[in-house]
Amino acid sequence: MSPRACFKECIRRPQCFSYNYDKVHFTCEINLKPDSVSLVYFPNVIGYIYVVIQHYRGNPLFDPCIGHPCSTDEVCEILKNNKTVCVKDGFNKPHKTFLNVALKKYTQQISTAGSDLSASRAVDGLTNTWSRTHLELLPYLWVDLGTIYNIIRIEIINRNAYGPGTNGEHLVFQCKGWYLESRFVKMTIIKGILQISSDKTEIFTINPDKRDVKLQGFTYRSFDQTTSRGCLVKCIRRPLCHSYNYNIAHLTCELNMTPETVSEVYFQQNTGCIYIEIQHYRGNTIFDPCVGNPCSKNEICVRLKNEEIICIKDDVIIPNKNPENVALRKTTEQSSTLPPGYHAYKAVDGLTNTFSHTDLNSSPYWRVDLGTMYNIIRIEIINRDSSGDRLKNLDITVGPRDDDMSMCAHFTGPGTNGEHLVFQCKGWYIECRFVKMTLTNVWGYLQLAEVKVFGHLTLE
């Protein structure tokens, strides 16, 4: 997500107090207003910026929804006619202060170093008492909250002596994502206070079409820190969305457009990822908030407070045609050419029984000039059907000029004979004119049966 998009996600929500933006990983975290303001809640994280949104509300240069008619738990959206409406947010914060639901709950630890150092001391509400284990390998303490809660954060007060952290340090943690369901919390600590939300969430179950795989090469939107239900809703509200990949471990959501062809080649092993085709859930009122979705391809269906369904512009516009192989028969070059004639152009001649081949080089490369700027959705490589294991430590870079290239993807390898590989740059529709393949830190040969770059002319 871009910095501007993160800003817009916050300013359109009345309950957004501030946001954290990671300039390295392009992640956006929207924050509620803190219960109390303390430097304890500001850990040092390199690459992040923190922005309080109140400085920009009401300024027409920044605020698309001046006056904000929306209430908490709603989002201000812009219609096609530039009017503003309030729609339900996918996240509903309880209308109460978060409670420390670990207070005086049942606890247990691996061992106890003394009669007054039991596990219960870590949740007694006092900071001048503490729990303590004997010297153990991987000592632990856990607390049973008694029922399922949605956790917003966990806080630990370190003992005021014998660190090994800072004596008396106040530590704050948040599980990746928001409102993680839990009954048990386990940690290896000396002294702790746990503060979490007290509202239970509803159970939501889906049946994945595939497990431990993801559809690669057709993703056009991605979201971080999203629940499984949130990912389904993001997909089902968009007519363009054919399916989605959801990573259970990292809470990432990738929306996929309809593949031009259905092939197992495009399904890559990815432990912890589930693949769901949305057609199974469209029209079912249990899952679909927009039954009979009237929206067009590049719009999003939202439901107003009065249950009226409207269509708003999506911030991703996809051309009304399938992406094409824009590398076919384009200008190519490579670091060297193996005699008698394994030229670079043979990797884009449309044939898989011919191949390009460099001579023996240090970090050999191959490059194609697409001729103009394109928005690329994926890159495919057909490995040579002999000596396929030579393809390893492959860096794929893209850029507007041959001296301004950025990393798109990396293939560790080694490859196999005739292997069909599919890559997608992080994000969707990366703009570029040049695509380059390099065997990084390898003394060897680079051989490619075919390289395909799928995309459209740069979107305006």
Sequence and secondary structure as in RCSB ss.txt:
>XXXX:A:sequence
MSPRACFKECIRRPQCFSYNYDKVHFTCEINLKPDSVSLVYFPNVIGYIYVVIQHYRGNPLFDPCIGHPCSTDEV
CEILKNNKTVCVKDGFNKPHKTFLNVALKKYTQQISTAGSDLSASRAVDGLTNTWSRTHLELLPYLWVDLGTIYN
IIRIEIINRNAYGPGTNGEHLVFQCKGWYLESRFVKMTIIKGILQISSDKTEIFTINPDKRDVKLQGFTYRSFDQ
TTSRGCLVKCIRRPLCHSYNYNIAHLTCELNMTPETVSEVYFQQNTGCIYIEIQHYRGNTIFDPCVGNPCSKNEI
CVRLKNEEIICIKDDVIIPNKNPENVALRKTTEQSSTLPPGYHAYKAVDGLTNTFSHTDLNSSPYWRVDLGTMYN
IIRIEIINRDSSGDRLKNLDITVGPRDDDMSMCAHFTGPGTNGEHLVFQCKGWYIECRFVKMTLTNVWGYLQLAE
VKVFGHLTLE
>XXXX:A:secstr
  HHHHHHHHHT TT  EEEEETTTTEEEEE   SS  GGG    TTEEEEEGGGTTT TTT TTTT    TTEE
EEEBTTS EEEEE S    SS  B TTTT EEEES  SSTT  GGGGGSS SS      S SS  EEEEEEEEEE
E  EEEE  SSS SS TT EEEE  SSSSEEEEEEEE  SS B  B            SEEEEEE S EEEEESS
  HHHHHHHHHT TT  EEEEETTTTEEEEE   SS  GGGEEEEEEEEEEEGGGTTT TTT TTTT    TTEE
EEEBTTS EEEEE S    SS  EETTTT EEEES   TTT  GGGGSSS SS  EE  SEES EEEEEEEEEEE
EEEEEEEE SSSGGG  SEEEEEEEETTEEEEEEEE     TT EEEE  SSSSEEEEEEEEEETT EE  EEEE
EEEEEEE   
